[in-house]
Amino acid sequence: MKRIGLLSDTHSFLHPSVFQYFEECDEIWHAGDIGDSSVVDRLEAFRPLRAVYGNIDDPAMQRRFPEDLRFDCEGVEVFMTHIGGYPGRYNKRIREILRANPPKLYICGHSHILKVMPDRTLGLLHINPGAAGNEGFHKIRTIVRFTLEEGNIKDLQVVELGERGR
């Protein structure tokens, strides 16, 4: 069993309460638009980190993290990228990847819109944790926590970190 803390779109800002909410997590996953490297340095010092780069991330961040990440965690195949869309609205590149080899859990960021929804056609769960940073149009900063155990995704929680900019 692993407890996962998921965030995206920090844009160089890491709210201090992230550490409190991710205290019980075994790993932290960041779905891109990290911003300053200090964000991932602090997360990596706290818990094991898996991350992908996003469209605002500089060449150094792009060398440090991949665009796409596919892995197995506790019997759940995971595919994570930054820009990809959601069920019924995937971009072309992601649609082809997901149709060719659907994971059980598909994660992306970019839109700053929190979404947790199944794709019944491909038999996967899509999670976009929304935006944890201060940049963008979102009003509330959000992160997500969930558990992976024996091939199952469970105990999913959305955490609101407060209004953007505060």
Secondary structure, DSSP 8 states (H G I E B T S, - for coil): -EEEEEE---TT---THHHHHTTT-SEEEE-S---SHHHHHHHHHHS-EEE---TT--HHHHHHS-SEEEEEETTEEEEEESS---TT---HHHHHHHHHS--SEEE--SS--EEEEEETTTTEEEEEE---SSSSS-SEEEEEEEEEETTEEEEEEEEEEEETT-
